[in-house]
Amino acid sequence: MEILTSDSCFVSTATFFHVSLRACVHDDAFHSLFLAIPPSTGMDVCVRYFSPYISRETPPELPPELLNSRLLCVVTSWETWKNNCVTHWPLSLSSHLGVMRAPLRWVLWDVKDTLLKVRSSVGEQYCKEAERMGLSLSPVEVDAAFRQVYRQYSSRYPNYGISQGLNGQSWWRGVVRDTLSQCGVQEPDLLNTVANNLYHNFCSADNWEVFPDSKKALESCSSLGLKLGVVSNFDNRLEAILHVCGLLSYFSFLITSEEAGVAKPSPAIFSQALQKCGVPADRVAHIGDHYVNDYLTSRSMGIHGFLLDRHKDGQLDVPREHRLISLDELPSRLQQHMN
């Protein structure tokens, strides 16, 4: 029996049954399958499909980050699954169902802390600009104030306050003003001048450091015939930053959360990216450094998500084949999805 899912992947075996058209085969896009089989006989079984949006029906073992995942419920045989049980199967779908993958065509990229990073601390950069205006501040104090203000703004005005009438520039200027105000700077004109200067300063290559493996990885992807795009929680300065850092030419499109009006981990920003790619999710990979925003969310969409773990944290439950210590490992991983 051959089953065709909505993402054009095939499960070729007589012992697996597709339970719901909403439940799609996504390569390793989930961590568990949940089956509840009532008493019955023979192969006359009923499988309960746990809706990812109804938490009260979801077993407590399911991580909250996966509540938006689309799960595939399958039955191998009545002898295997019975006695009204709930069974967890935290294994790779592809290795157990023999999923035939469509060849990879696109690679989506996160940017900050994946391809590049801020060259020095925020405290140092704010203090440097403040010094030009005749102010003497402590980088350690400014750093501490910035972290507090950044958390407050991110909570109160998520995604640069787009839904509240703000934009990236006004949001960041507010962060700078409130940060310096906490450090004793109170003159409004001075705060506005420093905030405006810093906003534009961060478009300079002097403030960013491209990781040594970034350009080589982008070139390798292009040489494999893959097209590249960006999906980043960033404001609209990103294009200018990538340009001055020598990375812009590698990408066919950029999607920032400010432009999209929605930020990761919302699947909606990945949906916009998939529309630009023009191919099904299983023909797209995504590379990023954030476990939830990049890895879990892309996987829940059916995209081949890879977690870049430059700091070798290793404590997260991510299969080794999905984890990258360096972007030097990426080309060989992608080739596995192109054959």
C-alpha positions in Angstrom: 0.0 0.0 0.0 1.4 3.4 -1.0 0.4 6.5 0.8 0.8 10.0 -0.6 0.9 12.8 1.9 0.2 16.5 1.3 4.0 17.2 1.1 4.5 14.6 -1.7 6.5 12.2 0.4 5.7 8.5 0.0 5.4 5.9 2.7 5.8 2.6 0.9 4.6 -0.2 3.2 1.4 -2.1 3.8 1.5 -1.9 7.5 1.2 1.9 8.0 -2.0 3.8 7.8 -2.5 7.5 7.3 -4.8 8.8 10.0 -5.5 12.4 9.1 -5.0 14.5 6.0 -3.9 17.2 8.4 -1.1 15.0 9.7 1.7 15.1 7.2 4.9 13.1 6.9 7.8 15.5 7.7 11.2 14.1 8.0 12.1 14.3 11.8 9.6 17.2 12.2 8.5 15.9 15.6 9.8 14.1 18.6 6.9 11.8 19.5 3.9 10.0 18.1 0.9 9.6 20.3 -1.5 6.7 19.7 -4.6 5.8 21.7 -6.3 2.6 20.6 -9.5 1.5 22.1 -10.3 -2.2 22.6 -11.1 -3.8 19.3 -10.3 -6.9 17.2 -8.2 -7.6 14.1 -7.2 -4.5 12.2 -10.5 -2.7 13.0 -8.8 0.0 15.1 -9.4 3.6 15.9 -6.5 5.9 16.3 -6.9 9.1 18.2 -5.2 12.1 16.6 -4.2 14.6 19.2 -4.9 18.1 17.8 -1.7 20.2 18.4 -3.9 23.2 19.4 -5.9 21.5 22.1 -3.5 21.3 25.0 -6.0 19.5 27.3 -5.9 16.5 24.9 -2.2 16.4 24.7 -0.2 14.2 27.0 1.8 16.2 29.5 5.1 14.7 28.2 4.7 16.7 24.9 7.1 19.7 25.1 5.2 23.0 24.8 7.3 24.1 21.9 5.9 21.2 19.9 2.2 22.0 20.4 2.2 23.6 16.9 3.8 20.6 15.3 1.8 18.5 12.9 2.0 14.9 14.0 1.5 11.7 12.0 -0.3 8.9 13.8 0.4 5.4 12.4 -0.4 1.8 13.3 2.0 -1.0 12.6 -0.2 -3.9 13.5 -2.9 -4.8 16.0 -0.5 -7.1 17.8 1.9 -4.2 18.4 -0.5 -1.5 19.5 -3.3 -2.6 21.8 -4.7 -2.5 25.4 -6.0 1.1 25.1 -2.4 2.4 25.6 -0.7 5.7 24.8 2.7 5.0 23.3 5.6 7.3 22.7 7.9 6.8 19.7 10.6 9.4 19.8 12.5 8.1 16.8 13.2 9.3 13.3 10.3 9.0 11.0 12.5 8.6 7.9 14.4 5.7 9.3 11.3 3.7 10.3 8.9 4.6 7.5 11.3 4.6 4.6 10.3 8.1 3.5 11.5 9.0 0.0 12.7 12.6 0.2 12.4 15.1 -2.6 15.7 16.6 -3.4 16.7 19.8 -1.5 16.4 23.1 -3.5 16.7 25.9 -0.9 18.5 26.8 2.2 17.1 29.5 4.6 19.4 31.3 7.0 19.2 33.0 10.3 21.7 35.8 10.5 22.7 37.2 13.9 24.9 34.7 15.8 24.6 32.3 12.8 26.5 34.2 10.0 27.7 37.2 12.0 27.8 38.7 15.4 28.2 42.1 17.1 31.9 42.8 17.2 32.0 44.2 20.7 29.6 44.4 23.6 26.6 46.7 23.5 27.9 48.5 26.5 31.2 49.2 24.8 29.6 50.5 21.6 27.1 52.7 23.5 29.9 54.1 25.6 32.0 54.8 22.6 29.3 56.9 21.0 28.5 58.6 24.3 32.1 59.6 24.7 32.0 61.4 21.4 29.3 63.5 23.0 31.3 64.3 26.0 29.9 61.6 28.3 31.9 59.1 30.4 30.0 55.9 31.2 30.8 52.4 32.5 30.5 49.7 29.8 29.5 47.2 32.5 26.8 49.5 33.9 25.5 50.2 30.4 25.5 46.5 29.5 23.4 45.7 32.6 21.0 48.5 31.9 20.7 47.5 28.2 19.8 43.9 29.1 17.0 45.0 31.4 15.6 47.6 29.0 15.8 45.2 26.1 13.8 42.6 28.0 11.2 45.2 28.9 10.8 46.4 25.3 10.7 42.9 23.9 7.9 42.0 26.3 6.0 45.3 26.0 6.6 45.9 22.3 7.3 42.6 20.6 8.8 42.5 17.1 9.8 46.2 17.2 6.2 47.2 18.2 5.0 46.9 14.7 1.4 46.1 15.8 1.5 49.1 18.2 2.5 51.7 15.6 6.3 51.6 16.1 9.0 50.5 13.7 12.5 49.2 14.1 14.1 52.7 14.2 11.7 54.1 16.9 12.0 50.9 18.9 15.8 50.9 19.0 16.0 54.6 19.7 13.7 54.1 22.7 15.9 51.2 23.9 19.0 53.4 23.7 17.3 56.4 25.4 16.0 54.3 28.3 19.3 52.5 28.7 21.3 55.7 29.0 18.7 57.3 31.1 19.2 54.5 33.7 22.9 55.3 33.6 22.3 58.9 34.6 22.0 60.7 31.2 18.8 62.8 31.4 19.1 65.6 28.8 16.5 64.8 26.1 18.3 66.3 23.2 21.5 64.5 24.1 19.7 61.2 24.5 18.0 61.6 21.1 21.3 62.4 19.3 23.1 59.4 20.8 20.2 57.1 20.0 20.0 58.3 16.4 23.7 58.0 15.9 23.8 54.5 17.3 21.0 53.3 15.1 22.9 54.4 12.0 26.2 53.2 13.4 25.0 49.6 13.5 24.8 49.7 9.7 28.6 49.9 9.6 30.7 46.9 9.0 32.9 48.1 11.9 30.3 46.9 14.3 29.9 43.4 12.9 32.1 40.4 12.7 31.4 37.7 10.1 32.2 34.2 11.4 35.2 32.6 9.6 33.1 29.7 8.3 30.2 31.8 7.0 31.3 32.8 3.5 32.7 29.3 2.8 29.4 27.7 3.8 27.4 30.1 1.6 29.7 29.5 -1.3 29.5 25.7 -0.9 25.7 25.8 -0.8 25.7 27.9 -4.0 28.1 25.5 -5.7 25.8 22.6 -4.9 23.1 24.4 -6.9 21.1 25.4 -3.9 19.3 28.8 -3.7 19.6 30.8 -0.5 17.3 33.0 1.5 17.2 34.8 4.9 14.6 34.5 7.6 15.7 36.7 10.5 14.2 38.4 13.6 15.8 41.6 12.5 14.9 45.2 11.6 15.0 46.7 8.1 18.7 47.5 8.4 19.6 43.9 7.6 20.0 44.4 3.9 22.5 47.2 4.4 24.4 45.2 7.0 24.7 42.2 4.8 25.8 44.4 2.0 28.7 46.1 3.9 29.7 42.7 5.3 30.0 41.2 1.8 27.2 38.6 2.3 24.2 40.1 0.5 24.9 38.8 -3.0 24.6 35.2 -1.8 20.8 35.5 -1.1 17.9 35.5 -3.5 15.6 37.1 -0.9 15.5 38.5 2.7 12.6 38.3 5.1 13.0 40.3 8.3 10.5 40.2 11.1 10.0 43.9 10.8 9.1 43.6 7.1 7.0 40.4 7.7 5.1 41.9 10.6 5.7 38.6 12.5 8.7 37.1 14.2 10.1 33.6 14.9 8.9 31.4 16.5 5.7 32.1 14.7 5.4 29.7 11.7 3.9 32.5 9.7 7.3 34.0 8.9 8.4 30.6 7.6 5.2 30.4 5.5 6.2 33.7 3.8 9.6 32.2 3.1 8.2 29.1 1.6 6.0 31.1 -0.7 9.1 32.9 -2.0 10.9 29.6 -2.4 8.0 28.2 -4.4 8.6 24.6 -3.4 7.2 22.3 -0.7 8.7 22.5 2.8 10.6 19.2 2.4 12.7 20.7 -0.3 13.9 23.4 2.0 16.5 23.5 4.9 17.0 26.1 7.6 20.1 26.9 9.6 20.0 28.9 12.8 21.4 29.1 16.3 18.2 29.3 18.4 16.6 26.0 19.6 13.0 27.2 19.5 13.0 30.0 16.9 15.1 28.2 14.3 15.2 24.5 15.0 11.8 23.5 16.5 9.8 26.0 14.4 11.3 25.1 11.1 11.0 21.4 11.9 7.3 21.8 12.8 6.8 23.3 9.3 8.3 20.3 7.6 11.5 22.1 6.8 14.9 20.4 7.4 16.0 22.4 10.3 19.6 22.3 11.6 20.7 23.8 14.9 24.0 25.6 14.8 25.6 25.0 18.2 28.9 27.0 18.1 29.3 27.0 21.8 28.8 23.2 22.1 26.1 23.5 24.7 24.8 20.0 23.8 22.2 19.9 26.6 19.2 20.2 24.3 17.5 17.1 23.0 18.5 17.5 19.4 19.6 14.5 17.3 23.3 14.6 16.4 22.5 14.6 12.7 20.6 17.9 13.2 23.3 19.6 15.2 26.2 21.6 13.7 29.2 22.7 15.7 30.5 24.6 12.7 29.1 25.6 9.3 32.0 23.5 7.8 29.8 20.5 8.5 26.8 21.8 6.6 27.6 20.9 3.0 27.9 17.2 3.7 24.7 17.2 5.7 22.8 19.0 2.9 24.1 16.5 0.3 22.4 13.7 2.2 19.1 15.4 1.3 20.0 16.0 -2.3 20.5 12.4 -3.5 
